[in-house]
């Protein structure tokens, strides 16, 4: 069973980071959770760059459709007894407690000190550390999710390397992209993610070499496993 994580608003604001975090949840690596209050923060942060309310509302709908059972409710009564450096962050911790989450993924680690989280068996992780953990669990799935982002973006088209660059500078894109194709950002830009950028780039180079070998008929070694859409 996938472990439960809460995505703070600051990691759902940057387009490509949001896309990756949602895709790893859809691939079954984690059970992602958020609340309408967290999405309200994302919406307010996006409003400066995306004044079209209909586009922001559609993005919100897509996010909620993309991840099964993502919305948490009933956490509000827990907020009163929680202590954090910024009281306005208590709803995030309350969400984690209500959802039984082990991790809060946030760029604002100073706002979620271990001294306040330990009693609830919750840990705050940066996006960098979180994705590095996922790479350690199954590098191929994370790599496939990043590949899917590149494949889905056609206007303008982007490469795998472009996706990695956007993840290093998550505030560089001004317009939100659909987080995933379904029938299928209080927010700050997330810190650069150099550690797992190198891991995925290395994996990309390795897989490219394997594919070339397959094409040349010298190996039957398969490419990376694709995450299910």
Phi and psi restraints in degrees (value plus and minus 20) as a CYANA .aco file:
   2 UNK   PHI     -85.5   -45.5
   2 UNK   PSI     122.4   162.4
   3 UNK   PHI     -97.7   -57.7
   3 UNK   PSI     135.8   175.8
   4 UNK   PHI    -116.4   -76.4
   4 UNK   PSI     114.1   154.1
   5 UNK   PHI    -152.9  -112.9
   5 UNK   PSI     128.3   168.3
   6 UNK   PHI    -126.8   -86.8
   6 UNK   PSI     108.5   148.5
   7 UNK   PHI    -113.1   -73.1
   7 UNK   PSI      98.2   138.2
   8 UNK   PHI     -91.1   -51.1
   8 UNK   PSI     139.3   179.3
   9 UNK   PHI     -79.1   -39.1
   9 UNK   PSI     -54.9   -14.9
  10 UNK   PHI     -87.0   -47.0
  10 UNK   PSI     -40.7    -0.7
  11 UNK   PHI    -116.3   -76.3
  11 UNK   PSI     -29.0    11.0
  12 UNK   PHI    -116.6   -76.6
  12 UNK   PSI     -25.1    14.9
  13 UNK   PHI     -98.3   -58.3
  13 UNK   PSI     -70.3   -30.3
  14 UNK   PHI     -87.8   -47.8
  14 UNK   PSI     112.5   152.5
  15 UNK   PHI     -74.0   -34.0
  15 UNK   PSI     -77.8   -37.8
  16 UNK   PHI     -92.4   -52.4
  16 UNK   PSI     -56.9   -16.9
  17 UNK   PHI     -83.0   -43.0
  17 UNK   PSI     -65.0   -25.0
  18 UNK   PHI     -77.8   -37.8
  18 UNK   PSI     -65.0   -25.0
  19 UNK   PHI     -79.4   -39.4
  19 UNK   PSI     -66.2   -26.2
  20 UNK   PHI     -83.7   -43.7
  20 UNK   PSI     -65.3   -25.3
  21 UNK   PHI     -82.9   -42.9
  21 UNK   PSI     -56.8   -16.8
  22 UNK   PHI     -92.1   -52.1
  22 UNK   PSI     -58.4   -18.4
  23 UNK   PHI     -87.0   -47.0
  23 UNK   PSI     -58.1   -18.1
  24 UNK   PHI     -88.1   -48.1
  24 UNK   PSI     -48.8    -8.8
  25 UNK   PHI     -90.3   -50.3
  25 UNK   PSI     -62.7   -22.7
  26 UNK   PHI     -84.7   -44.7
  26 UNK   PSI     -48.6    -8.6
  27 UNK   PHI     -97.5   -57.5
  27 UNK   PSI     -24.5    15.5
  28 UNK   PHI      69.3   109.3
  28 UNK   PSI     -11.1    28.9
  29 UNK   PHI     -93.3   -53.3
  29 UNK   PSI     -53.1   -13.1
  30 UNK   PHI    -163.1  -123.1
  30 UNK   PSI     141.0   181.0
  31 UNK   PHI    -122.0   -82.0
  31 UNK   PSI      84.7   124.7
  32 UNK   PHI    -102.4   -62.4
  32 UNK   PSI     121.1   161.1
  33 UNK   PHI    -152.6  -112.6
  33 UNK   PSI     128.0   168.0
  34 UNK   PHI    -177.0  -137.0
  34 UNK   PSI     159.3   199.3
  35 UNK   PHI    -148.4  -108.4
  35 UNK   PSI     149.4   189.4
  36 UNK   PHI     -81.5   -41.5
  36 UNK   PSI     -52.8   -12.8
  37 UNK   PHI     -85.9   -45.9
  37 UNK   PSI     -61.4   -21.4
  38 UNK   PHI     -83.1   -43.1
  38 UNK   PSI     -62.7   -22.7
  39 UNK   PHI     -86.8   -46.8
  39 UNK   PSI     -52.2   -12.2
  40 UNK   PHI     -80.9   -40.9
  40 UNK   PSI     -59.8   -19.8
  41 UNK   PHI     -85.4   -45.4
  41 UNK   PSI     -61.5   -21.5
  42 UNK   PHI     -80.9   -40.9
  42 UNK   PSI     -64.7   -24.7
  43 UNK   PHI     -81.9   -41.9
  43 UNK   PSI     -63.8   -23.8
  44 UNK   PHI     -84.0   -44.0
  44 UNK   PSI     -58.1   -18.1
  45 UNK   PHI     -89.3   -49.3
  45 UNK   PSI     -56.4   -16.4
  46 UNK   PHI     -94.0   -54.0
  46 UNK   PSI     -43.4    -3.4
  47 UNK   PHI     -78.1   -38.1
  47 UNK   PSI     -53.2   -13.2
  48 UNK   PHI     -86.1   -46.1
  48 UNK   PSI     -53.7   -13.7
  49 UNK   PHI    -114.2   -74.2
  49 UNK   PSI     -48.8    -8.8
  50 UNK   PHI    -146.8  -106.8
  50 UNK   PSI      65.2   105.2
  51 UNK   PHI     -90.1   -50.1
  51 UNK   PSI     -36.4     3.6
  52 UNK   PHI     -93.0   -53.0
  52 UNK   PSI      86.3   126.3
  53 UNK   PHI     -83.2   -43.2
  53 UNK   PSI     -53.3   -13.3
  54 UNK   PHI     -84.4   -44.4
  54 UNK   PSI     -59.0   -19.0
  55 UNK   PHI     -85.6   -45.6
  55 UNK   PSI     -61.3   -21.3
  56 UNK   PHI     -87.6   -47.6
  56 UNK   PSI     -58.3   -18.3
  57 UNK   PHI     -85.3   -45.3
  57 UNK   PSI     -59.4   -19.4
  58 UNK   PHI     -84.8   -44.8
  58 UNK   PSI     -60.6   -20.6
  59 UNK   PHI     -79.5   -39.5
  59 UNK   PSI     -63.6   -23.6
  60 UNK   PHI     -80.9   -40.9
  60 UNK   PSI     -64.3   -24.3
  61 UNK   PHI     -80.5   -40.5
  61 UNK   PSI     -63.3   -23.3
  62 UNK   PHI     -83.1   -43.1
  62 UNK   PSI     -60.3   -20.3
  63 UNK   PHI     -81.2   -41.2
  63 UNK   PSI     -65.7   -25.7
  64 UNK   PHI     -90.0   -50.0
  64 UNK   PSI     -49.1    -9.1
  65 UNK   PHI     -97.8   -57.8
  65 UNK   PSI     -47.1    -7.1
  66 UNK   PHI     -89.8   -49.8
  66 UNK   PSI     -55.3   -15.3
  67 UNK   PHI    -138.9   -98.9
  67 UNK   PSI      98.9   138.9
  68 UNK   PHI     -83.5   -43.5
  68 UNK   PSI     116.0   156.0
  69 UNK   PHI      37.6    77.6
  69 UNK   PSI      20.6    60.6
  70 UNK   PHI    -104.5   -64.5
  70 UNK   PSI     -48.6    -8.6
  71 UNK   PHI    -102.5   -62.5
  71 UNK   PSI     110.7   150.7
  72 UNK   PHI    -127.5   -87.5
  72 UNK   PSI     117.3   157.3
  73 UNK   PHI    -154.2  -114.2
  73 UNK   PSI     148.8   188.8
  74 UNK   PHI      59.0    99.0
  74 UNK   PSI      -7.1    32.9
  75 UNK   PHI    -107.4   -67.4
  75 UNK   PSI     -36.8     3.2
  76 UNK   PHI     -78.0   -38.0
  76 UNK   PSI     -61.4   -21.4
  77 UNK   PHI     -81.5   -41.5
  77 UNK   PSI     -41.2    -1.2
  78 UNK   PHI     -97.8   -57.8
  78 UNK   PSI     -38.2     1.8
  79 UNK   PHI     -84.9   -44.9
  79 UNK   PSI     -56.3   -16.3
  80 UNK   PHI     -77.9   -37.9
  80 UNK   PSI     -57.5   -17.5
  81 UNK   PHI    -109.3   -69.3
  81 UNK   PSI     -16.1    23.9
  82 UNK   PHI    -115.3   -75.3
  82 UNK   PSI     126.5   166.5
  83 UNK   PHI    -143.2  -103.2
  83 UNK   PSI     104.5   144.5
  84 UNK   PHI    -160.7  -120.7
  84 UNK   PSI     139.2   179.2
  85 UNK   PHI     -74.0   -34.0
  85 UNK   PSI     -59.2   -19.2
  86 UNK   PHI    -134.2   -94.2
  86 UNK   PSI      92.0   132.0
  87 UNK   PHI     -77.1   -37.1
  87 UNK   PSI     -45.1    -5.1
  88 UNK   PHI     -87.8   -47.8
  88 UNK   PSI     -32.1     7.9
  89 UNK   PHI    -111.9   -71.9
  89 UNK   PSI     -23.0    17.0
  90 UNK   PHI     -82.1   -42.1
  90 UNK   PSI     -49.1    -9.1
  91 UNK   PHI     -84.9   -44.9
  91 UNK   PSI     -48.4    -8.4
  92 UNK   PHI     -90.5   -50.5
  92 UNK   PSI     -66.2   -26.2
  93 UNK   PHI     -84.8   -44.8
  93 UNK   PSI     -61.1   -21.1
  94 UNK   PHI     -80.5   -40.5
  94 UNK   PSI     -56.8   -16.8
  95 UNK   PHI     -82.8   -42.8
  95 UNK   PSI     -64.0   -24.0
  96 UNK   PHI     -81.9   -41.9
  96 UNK   PSI     -63.0   -23.0
  97 UNK   PHI     -84.8   -44.8
  97 UNK   PSI     -66.4   -26.4
  98 UNK   PHI     -81.9   -41.9
  98 UNK   PSI     -58.1   -18.1
  99 UNK   PHI    -104.9   -64.9
  99 UNK   PSI     -28.5    11.5
 100 UNK   PHI      49.5    89.5
 100 UNK   PSI      12.9    52.9
 101 UNK   PHI     -98.8   -58.8
 101 UNK   PSI     124.6   164.6
 102 UNK   PHI    -110.9   -70.9
 102 UNK   PSI     -42.2    -2.2
 103 UNK   PHI    -157.6  -117.6
 103 UNK   PSI     120.5   160.5
 104 UNK   PHI    -128.4   -88.4
 104 UNK   PSI     100.6   140.6
 105 UNK   PHI    -112.4   -72.4
 105 UNK   PSI      96.1   136.1
 106 UNK   PHI    -171.2  -131.2
 106 UNK   PSI     129.3   169.3
 107 UNK   PHI    -107.2   -67.2
 107 UNK   PSI     -31.2     8.8
 108 UNK   PHI    -122.2   -82.2
 108 UNK   PSI      45.3    85.3
 109 UNK   PHI     -82.6   -42.6
 109 UNK   PSI     -51.3   -11.3
 110 UNK   PHI     -85.1   -45.1
 110 UNK   PSI     -41.9    -1.9
 111 UNK   PHI    -104.7   -64.7
 111 UNK   PSI     -26.7    13.3
 112 UNK   PHI    -151.3  -111.3
 112 UNK   PSI      45.9    85.9
 113 UNK   PHI     -87.1   -47.1
 113 UNK   PSI     130.4   170.4
 114 UNK   PHI     -79.1   -39.1
 114 UNK   PSI     -52.1   -12.1
 115 UNK   PHI     -81.6   -41.6
 115 UNK   PSI     -44.4    -4.4
 116 UNK   PHI    -116.0   -76.0
 116 UNK   PSI     -39.6     0.4
 117 UNK   PHI    -120.8   -80.8
 117 UNK   PSI     -46.6    -6.6
 118 UNK   PHI     -77.5   -37.5
 118 UNK   PSI     -59.2   -19.2
 119 UNK   PHI     -85.4   -45.4
 119 UNK   PSI     -37.6     2.4
 120 UNK   PHI    -122.4   -82.4
 120 UNK   PSI     -14.3    25.7
 121 UNK   PHI      36.5    76.5
 121 UNK   PSI      20.3    60.3
 122 UNK   PHI    -141.1  -101.1
 122 UNK   PSI     122.8   162.8
 123 UNK   PHI    -145.1  -105.1
 123 UNK   PSI     117.8   157.8
 124 UNK   PHI    -113.0   -73.0
 124 UNK   PSI     112.3   152.3
 125 UNK   PHI    -148.6  -108.6
 125 UNK   PSI     123.5   163.5
 126 UNK   PHI     -91.8   -51.8
 126 UNK   PSI     138.9   178.9
 127 UNK   PHI     -76.7   -36.7
 127 UNK   PSI     -57.2   -17.2
 128 UNK   PHI     -78.3   -38.3
 128 UNK   PSI     -75.3   -35.3
 129 UNK   PHI     -84.3   -44.3
 129 UNK   PSI     -57.7   -17.7
 130 UNK   PHI     -82.1   -42.1
 130 UNK   PSI     -68.2   -28.2
 131 UNK   PHI     -90.3   -50.3
 131 UNK   PSI     -54.2   -14.2
 132 UNK   PHI     -80.1   -40.1
 132 UNK   PSI     -60.1   -20.1
 133 UNK   PHI     -80.4   -40.4
 133 UNK   PSI     -63.4   -23.4
 134 UNK   PHI     -85.9   -45.9
 134 UNK   PSI     -58.3   -18.3
 135 UNK   PHI     -81.1   -41.1
 135 UNK   PSI     -59.3   -19.3
 136 UNK   PHI     -84.0   -44.0
 136 UNK   PSI     -52.7   -12.7
 137 UNK   PHI     -94.4   -54.4
 137 UNK   PSI     -66.6   -26.6
 138 UNK   PHI    -182.1  -142.1
 138 UNK   PSI      72.5   112.5
 139 UNK   PHI     -78.7   -38.7
 139 UNK   PSI     -55.2   -15.2
 140 UNK   PHI     -85.5   -45.5
 140 UNK   PSI     -57.2   -17.2
 141 UNK   PHI     -87.6   -47.6
 141 UNK   PSI     -64.8   -24.8
 142 UNK   PHI     -83.0   -43.0
 142 UNK   PSI     -62.3   -22.3
 143 UNK   PHI     -81.5   -41.5
 143 UNK   PSI     -64.4   -24.4
 144 UNK   PHI     -82.3   -42.3
 144 UNK   PSI     -58.9   -18.9
 145 UNK   PHI     -82.7   -42.7
 145 UNK   PSI     -61.6   -21.6
 146 UNK   PHI     -86.0   -46.0
 146 UNK   PSI     -58.1   -18.1
 147 UNK   PHI     -81.6   -41.6
 147 UNK   PSI     -62.1   -22.1
 148 UNK   PHI     -80.7   -40.7
 148 UNK   PSI     -57.7   -17.7
 149 UNK   PHI     -79.8   -39.8
 149 UNK   PSI     -66.9   -26.9
 150 UNK   PHI     -81.7   -41.7
 150 UNK   PSI     -61.8   -21.8
 151 UNK   PHI     -87.7   -47.7
 151 UNK   PSI     -52.5   -12.5
 152 UNK   PHI     -99.0   -59.0
 152 UNK   PSI     -41.5    -1.5
 153 UNK   PHI    -114.0   -74.0
 153 UNK   PSI      93.1   133.1
 154 UNK   PHI    -141.1  -101.1
 154 UNK   PSI     -28.3    11.7
 155 UNK   PHI    -157.7  -117.7
 155 UNK   PSI      62.3   102.3
 156 UNK   PHI    -106.0   -66.0
 156 UNK   PSI     140.5   180.5
 157 UNK   PHI     -87.5   -47.5
 157 UNK   PSI     128.2   168.2
 158 UNK   PHI    -151.4  -111.4
 158 UNK   PSI     137.8   177.8
 159 UNK   PHI    -120.0   -80.0
 159 UNK   PSI     150.1   190.1
 160 UNK   PHI     -77.6   -37.6
 160 UNK   PSI     -61.5   -21.5
 161 UNK   PHI     -84.4   -44.4
 161 UNK   PSI     -56.7   -16.7
 162 UNK   PHI     -80.7   -40.7
 162 UNK   PSI     -61.7   -21.7
 163 UNK   PHI     -81.5   -41.5
 163 UNK   PSI     -64.1   -24.1
 164 UNK   PHI     -82.6   -42.6
 164 UNK   PSI     -59.3   -19.3
 165 UNK   PHI     -83.1   -43.1
 165 UNK   PSI     -61.9   -21.9
 166 UNK   PHI     -85.4   -45.4
 166 UNK   PSI     -53.7   -13.7
 167 UNK   PHI     -90.5   -50.5
 167 UNK   PSI     -49.1    -9.1
 168 UNK   PHI     -92.8   -52.8
 168 UNK   PSI     -52.3   -12.3
 169 UNK   PHI    -146.2  -106.2
 169 UNK   PSI      54.4    94.4
 170 UNK   PHI     -88.3   -48.3
 170 UNK   PSI     -28.4    11.6
 171 UNK   PHI    -120.0   -80.0
 171 UNK   PSI      -8.3    31.7
 172 UNK   PHI    -100.3   -60.3
 172 UNK   PSI     -38.3     1.7
 173 UNK   PHI    -119.6   -79.6
 173 UNK   PSI     107.5   147.5
 174 UNK   PHI    -108.9   -68.9
 174 UNK   PSI     -41.4    -1.4
 175 UNK   PHI    -133.7   -93.7
 175 UNK   PSI     114.0   154.0
 176 UNK   PHI     -88.7   -48.7
 176 UNK   PSI     119.1   159.1
 177 UNK   PHI    -120.1   -80.1
 177 UNK   PSI     132.9   172.9
 178 UNK   PHI     -76.4   -36.4
 178 UNK   PSI     109.1   149.1
 179 UNK   PHI     -81.9   -41.9
 179 UNK   PSI     -61.1   -21.1
 180 UNK   PHI    -174.0  -134.0
 180 UNK   PSI     142.7   182.7
 181 UNK   PHI    -107.4   -67.4
 181 UNK   PSI      92.3   132.3
 182 UNK   PHI    -125.5   -85.5
 182 UNK   PSI     114.2   154.2
 183 UNK   PHI    -134.8   -94.8
 183 UNK   PSI     -51.5   -11.5
 187 UNK   PHI    -138.9   -98.9
 187 UNK   PSI     121.2   161.2
 188 UNK   PHI    -141.0  -101.0
 188 UNK   PSI     135.7   175.7
 189 UNK   PHI     -85.0   -45.0
 189 UNK   PSI     119.3   159.3
 190 UNK   PHI     -88.0   -48.0
 190 UNK   PSI     131.6   171.6
 191 UNK   PHI     -86.2   -46.2
 191 UNK   PSI     133.6   173.6
 192 UNK   PHI     -76.0   -36.0
 192 UNK   PSI     134.1   174.1
 193 UNK   PHI    -140.5  -100.5
 193 UNK   PSI      44.2    84.2
 194 UNK   PHI     -90.0   -50.0
 194 UNK   PSI     -50.9   -10.9
 195 UNK   PHI     -83.6   -43.6
 195 UNK   PSI     -76.2   -36.2
 196 UNK   PHI    -100.9   -60.9
 196 UNK   PSI     -37.4     2.6
 197 UNK   PHI     -77.2   -37.2
 197 UNK   PSI     -65.6   -25.6
 198 UNK   PHI     -85.8   -45.8
 198 UNK   PSI     -58.7   -18.7
 199 UNK   PHI     -82.4   -42.4
 199 UNK   PSI     -66.3   -26.3
 200 UNK   PHI     -88.5   -48.5
 200 UNK   PSI     -57.9   -17.9
 201 UNK   PHI     -83.4   -43.4
 201 UNK   PSI     -60.9   -20.9
 202 UNK   PHI     -84.9   -44.9
 202 UNK   PSI     -62.9   -22.9
 203 UNK   PHI     -83.0   -43.0
 203 UNK   PSI     -60.5   -20.5
 204 UNK   PHI     -79.4   -39.4
 204 UNK   PSI     -64.6   -24.6
 205 UNK   PHI     -84.4   -44.4
 205 UNK   PSI     -60.4   -20.4
 206 UNK   PHI     -84.4   -44.4
 206 UNK   PSI     -65.5   -25.5
 207 UNK   PHI     -85.4   -45.4
 207 UNK   PSI     -58.8   -18.8
 208 UNK   PHI     -80.5   -40.5
 208 UNK   PSI     -60.4   -20.4
 209 UNK   PHI     -84.7   -44.7
 209 UNK   PSI     -61.5   -21.5
 210 UNK   PHI     -82.1   -42.1
 210 UNK   PSI     -63.4   -23.4
 211 UNK   PHI     -83.8   -43.8
 211 UNK   PSI     -59.1   -19.1
 212 UNK   PHI     -82.6   -42.6
 212 UNK   PSI     -60.3   -20.3
 213 UNK   PHI     -83.5   -43.5
 213 UNK   PSI     -60.8   -20.8
 214 UNK   PHI     -81.8   -41.8
 214 UNK   PSI     -66.4   -26.4
 215 UNK   PHI     -79.3   -39.3
 215 UNK   PSI     -57.5   -17.5
 216 UNK   PHI     -98.1   -58.1
 216 UNK   PSI     -22.2    17.8
 217 UNK   PHI      55.6    95.6
 217 UNK   PSI       1.5    41.5
 218 UNK   PHI    -124.2   -84.2
 218 UNK   PSI     -22.1    17.9
 219 UNK   PHI    -177.8  -137.8
 219 UNK   PSI     132.8   172.8
 220 UNK   PHI    -132.2   -92.2
 220 UNK   PSI      -2.6    37.4
 221 UNK   PHI     -86.1   -46.1
 221 UNK   PSI     106.4   146.4
 222 UNK   PHI     -95.1   -55.1
 222 UNK   PSI     140.2   180.2
 223 UNK   PHI     -97.1   -57.1
 223 UNK   PSI    -192.3  -152.3
 224 UNK   PHI     -89.8   -49.8
 224 UNK   PSI     130.6   170.6
 225 UNK   PHI     -89.8   -49.8
 225 UNK   PSI     116.0   156.0
 226 UNK   PHI    -105.3   -65.3
 226 UNK   PSI     121.1   161.1
 227 UNK   PHI     -94.6   -54.6
 227 UNK   PSI     124.7   164.7
 228 UNK   PHI     -92.9   -52.9
 228 UNK   PSI     114.8   154.8
